[in-house]
Amino acid sequence: MSPTIVLVHGAFASSFSFAPLQAELAALGHRSLAVDLPGHGFEATFTTAYQAPQDLERLATAPGSIAGVTLADNVARVIEVLERVREHGPVVLVGHSRGGLTITEVANTRPDLVDRLVYVSAWAPVELPVGGYYAEPEMASVDMAAIGAAMVGDPAALGLLRSNFRTADPQVLAGFKAVFLADGTDEELLAVLATFQPDENLDAGGEEHRARAETWGTVPRTYVRLDADASMPLALQDRLIREADALTPDNPYEVHTLHSSHLLWLVRPQPAARLLAEIADRTARR
């Protein structure tokens, strides 16, 4: 039976991010399913304050449906999907960026539902919780000011993170481009930002959500390095690979590299689709 490639998005994104990739996978004969984590996709909150003309003062205090959503909620959503998909054959579970936290905890909890994990420049914390890595040398080159330049409101008061991706501020847009899509065009950046939602949950996990050798470590896994990623530097990606391989030396990562920024692989998805198709084909033969 052919595997289903299940795709888990990153922060402020949704299943919509994967539409071009899914089209390429379908053209290669592969079945895929993109998950919307709780509070994402059509569950997201888009207020009239976010429309044009924008009302940033009102946007800063408007409630959002993702407030209170936790990593456990994300994991439960993916497990629910996998329990249904598993009836149709093997599962290749793919996480991008912050989506790596969710797929790691899924494999910590229900390794029986996953035939292969695939991380695409994604978080797979082993030695530290995610917050701890931000203080490490591998993250020193990340322009956190550029990432936070469009933040709106008080996260503590809102119970969520909110970013104004519909800003027209040229400096903010230039910062986004440098961090997320330096190898793309200005038009591609605006197209990507148009698919983003303003809100993200606050729960990035803790010590208890690091990869566990006895469960997560039993699942075959692949890490796809993005060699031009300025938001999750290659040095950090390589550190996560090293730590995981040290945790389970008998089950190391299969490592591949795509020439891409954090988002170009989704905007121009043919190379990624070919790689995921190859991974799925090999999973089917196991």
C-alpha positions as CSV (number, residue, x, y, z in Angstrom):
1,M,0.0,0.0,0.0
2,S,1.3,3.4,-0.9
3,P,2.1,5.8,2.0
4,T,0.2,8.9,2.8
5,I,2.4,12.0,3.3
6,V,0.9,14.0,6.1
7,L,2.1,17.6,6.3
8,V,2.2,19.7,9.4
9,H,2.7,23.5,9.0
10,G,4.8,25.9,11.0
11,A,4.0,29.1,13.0
12,F,1.3,31.5,11.6
13,A,0.8,29.2,8.6
14,S,-1.9,26.6,7.7
15,S,-2.6,23.7,5.4
16,F,-2.9,26.3,2.6
17,S,0.9,26.7,2.7
18,F,1.3,23.2,1.3
19,A,-1.1,23.5,-1.7
20,P,1.6,24.0,-4.4
21,L,3.7,21.1,-2.9
22,Q,0.6,18.8,-2.8
23,A,-0.1,19.6,-6.5
24,E,3.5,18.5,-7.3
25,L,3.2,15.4,-5.2
26,A,-0.1,14.5,-6.9
27,A,1.6,14.9,-10.3
28,L,4.2,12.4,-9.1
29,G,1.4,9.9,-8.1
30,H,1.6,10.4,-4.3
31,R,-1.2,10.9,-1.9
32,S,-0.8,13.7,0.7
33,L,-2.9,15.3,3.4
34,A,-2.1,18.7,5.0
35,V,-3.3,19.2,8.6
36,D,-4.6,22.5,10.0
37,L,-3.6,22.6,13.7
38,P,-6.2,24.0,16.1
39,G,-6.9,27.7,15.5
40,H,-5.4,27.6,12.0
41,G,-6.8,27.6,8.5
42,F,-10.6,28.3,8.6
43,E,-10.5,28.1,12.4
44,A,-8.3,31.2,12.5
45,T,-9.5,34.7,13.6
46,F,-9.4,37.4,11.0
47,T,-11.0,40.6,12.3
48,T,-12.0,43.7,10.3
49,A,-9.2,45.5,12.1
50,Y,-6.8,43.3,10.1
51,Q,-8.4,44.3,6.8
52,A,-7.7,47.5,4.8
53,P,-7.7,50.2,6.0
54,Q,-6.2,48.6,9.1
55,D,-7.1,49.6,12.7
56,L,-3.9,48.6,14.6
57,E,-5.2,49.9,17.9
58,R,-8.2,47.6,17.7
59,L,-6.2,44.8,16.3
60,A,-3.9,45.0,19.4
61,T,-6.8,44.0,21.7
62,A,-9.1,41.9,19.5
63,P,-9.6,38.4,20.9
64,G,-8.4,35.4,18.9
65,S,-9.6,31.8,18.7
66,I,-6.1,30.4,19.1
67,A,-5.8,31.8,22.7
68,G,-5.3,28.9,25.1
69,V,-4.4,26.4,22.4
70,T,-1.6,24.2,23.6
71,L,1.0,21.9,22.1
72,A,-1.1,19.0,23.5
73,D,-4.0,20.2,21.4
74,N,-1.9,20.2,18.3
75,V,-0.7,16.7,19.0
76,A,-4.2,15.5,19.6
77,R,-5.3,16.9,16.2
78,V,-2.5,15.2,14.3
79,I,-3.1,11.9,16.2
80,E,-6.8,12.0,15.2
81,V,-5.8,12.5,11.6
82,L,-3.2,9.7,11.7
83,E,-5.6,7.2,13.2
84,R,-7.9,7.7,10.2
85,V,-5.1,7.8,7.6
86,R,-3.3,4.7,9.0
87,E,-6.2,2.6,7.8
88,H,-5.0,3.2,4.2
89,G,-1.4,2.3,4.6
90,P,1.9,3.6,5.9
91,V,2.4,7.2,7.1
92,V,5.2,9.6,6.3
93,L,4.8,12.5,8.8
94,V,6.4,15.7,7.7
95,G,6.9,18.8,9.9
96,H,8.2,22.2,8.9
97,S,9.6,24.8,11.3
98,R,7.5,24.9,14.5
99,G,5.5,21.9,13.1
100,G,8.5,19.9,14.2
101,L,7.5,20.3,17.8
102,T,4.1,18.7,17.1
103,I,5.4,15.7,15.1
104,T,8.1,15.1,17.7
105,E,5.5,14.9,20.5
106,V,3.2,12.8,18.2
107,A,6.1,10.3,17.9
108,N,6.8,10.5,21.6
109,T,3.2,9.6,22.3
110,R,2.1,7.3,19.4
111,P,5.1,6.0,17.5
112,D,2.9,3.2,16.2
113,L,1.1,5.6,14.0
114,V,4.2,6.8,12.1
115,D,6.4,4.9,9.6
116,R,8.8,7.7,9.0
117,L,9.3,11.2,10.4
118,V,10.5,13.9,8.1
119,Y,11.8,17.3,9.5
120,V,12.2,20.1,7.0
121,S,14.3,22.7,8.8
122,A,12.1,21.9,11.8
123,W,12.4,21.8,15.6
124,A,13.2,18.4,17.0
125,P,14.6,19.3,20.5
126,V,16.7,16.8,22.2
127,E,19.1,18.3,24.8
128,L,17.2,21.5,25.5
129,P,13.6,22.7,25.2
130,V,13.0,25.0,22.2
131,G,13.3,28.2,24.3
132,G,16.8,27.1,25.5
133,Y,18.2,26.9,22.0
134,Y,17.4,30.5,21.3
135,A,20.2,31.4,23.8
136,E,22.7,29.2,22.1
137,P,25.5,30.3,19.7
138,E,23.8,28.5,16.7
139,M,20.9,31.1,16.9
140,A,23.1,34.1,17.3
141,S,22.8,35.1,13.6
142,V,19.0,35.2,13.6
143,D,17.5,38.7,13.3
144,M,14.9,38.5,16.0
145,A,14.1,42.2,15.6
146,A,13.1,41.6,12.0
147,I,10.9,38.6,13.0
148,G,9.2,40.7,15.8
149,A,8.9,44.0,13.9
150,A,5.3,43.4,12.9
151,M,4.1,42.1,16.3
152,V,0.9,43.7,17.6
153,G,-0.5,43.8,21.1
154,D,0.6,42.2,24.4
155,P,0.9,38.4,24.2
156,A,0.3,38.0,27.9
157,A,-3.0,40.0,27.7
158,L,-4.1,38.4,24.4
159,G,-3.0,34.9,25.3
160,L,-1.4,34.5,21.9
161,L,1.2,35.9,19.5
162,R,-0.1,38.4,16.9
163,S,1.7,39.7,13.8
164,N,0.5,42.1,11.2
165,F,1.6,40.3,8.0
166,R,-0.5,42.8,6.0
167,T,1.8,45.7,6.8
168,A,3.0,47.9,3.9
169,D,6.0,49.2,5.9
170,P,9.0,48.7,3.5
171,Q,11.5,48.2,6.4
172,V,9.4,45.4,8.0
173,L,8.8,43.7,4.6
174,A,12.5,43.9,3.8
175,G,13.2,42.3,7.2
176,F,10.8,39.5,6.6
177,K,12.3,38.9,3.2
178,A,15.8,38.7,4.6
179,V,14.8,36.2,7.3
180,F,12.4,34.0,5.5
181,L,12.7,34.4,1.7
182,A,15.9,36.1,0.7
183,D,16.2,33.9,-2.4
184,G,12.7,34.7,-3.6
185,T,11.1,37.8,-5.2
186,D,9.3,40.6,-3.5
187,E,6.1,39.4,-5.2
188,E,6.6,35.9,-3.9
189,L,7.1,37.3,-0.4
190,L,3.8,39.2,-0.6
191,A,2.0,36.1,-1.9
192,V,3.3,34.0,1.0
193,L,2.4,36.7,3.6
194,A,-1.1,36.8,2.1
195,T,-1.5,33.1,3.1
196,F,-0.4,33.7,6.7
197,Q,-2.7,34.2,9.6
198,P,-2.1,36.9,12.2
199,D,-2.3,34.7,15.3
200,E,-0.2,31.8,16.8
201,N,-0.4,30.0,20.1
202,L,2.1,30.7,22.9
203,D,2.9,27.0,23.8
204,A,6.3,26.0,22.3
205,G,6.7,23.1,24.7
206,G,9.0,22.5,27.6
207,E,11.5,20.0,29.0
208,E,9.0,17.2,28.8
209,H,8.5,17.6,25.1
210,R,12.0,16.8,24.0
211,A,12.5,13.7,21.9
212,R,12.4,10.4,23.8
213,A,14.7,7.6,22.8
214,E,12.2,4.8,23.8
215,T,9.4,6.1,21.6
216,W,10.3,8.8,19.2
217,G,13.7,7.2,18.8
218,T,12.3,4.0,17.4
219,V,10.7,5.7,14.4
220,P,12.9,6.0,11.2
221,R,13.6,9.6,10.5
222,T,14.8,12.0,7.9
223,Y,16.1,15.6,8.3
224,V,15.9,17.9,5.3
225,R,18.4,20.7,5.8
226,L,17.6,24.1,4.1
227,D,21.0,25.5,3.5
228,A,20.0,29.2,3.1
229,D,17.6,29.3,6.0
230,A,18.2,32.6,8.0
231,S,15.5,32.0,10.6
232,M,16.6,28.5,11.5
233,P,20.3,28.5,10.7
234,L,22.1,25.6,9.2
235,A,24.3,25.4,12.3
236,L,21.2,24.8,14.5
237,Q,19.7,22.3,12.1
238,D,23.0,20.3,12.2
239,R,23.1,20.5,16.0
240,L,19.6,19.0,16.2
241,I,20.7,16.2,13.9
242,R,23.9,15.5,16.0
243,E,22.0,15.5,19.3
244,A,19.3,13.1,17.9
245,D,21.9,10.8,16.4
246,A,23.7,10.7,19.8
247,L,20.4,9.9,21.5
248,T,19.7,6.9,19.3
249,P,22.9,6.0,17.5
250,D,21.3,2.8,16.1
251,N,18.6,4.9,14.4
252,P,20.3,8.0,13.0
253,Y,18.7,10.6,10.7
254,E,18.8,10.1,7.0
255,V,20.0,13.6,5.9
256,H,19.2,15.5,2.7
257,T,19.8,19.1,1.8
258,L,17.7,21.5,-0.4
259,H,19.1,24.8,-1.6
260,S,16.4,27.0,0.0
261,S,15.6,29.7,2.5
262,H,13.0,29.0,5.1
263,L,10.1,29.3,2.7
264,L,11.3,29.0,-0.9
265,W,10.9,25.2,-0.9
266,L,7.1,25.8,-0.5
267,V,7.0,28.6,-3.1
268,R,8.9,26.6,-5.7
269,P,8.1,23.1,-4.5
270,Q,9.3,20.8,-7.3
271,P,12.7,19.7,-5.7
272,A,11.0,19.1,-2.3
273,A,8.2,17.1,-4.0
274,R,10.7,14.9,-5.8
275,L,12.6,14.3,-2.5
276,L,9.4,13.5,-0.5
277,A,8.2,11.2,-3.3
278,E,11.5,9.2,-3.1
279,I,11.2,9.0,0.7
280,A,7.6,7.7,0.4
281,D,8.6,5.2,-2.2
282,R,11.3,3.8,0.0
283,T,9.0,3.7,3.0
284,A,6.5,1.7,0.9
285,R,9.2,-0.9,0.3
286,R,10.3,-1.3,3.9
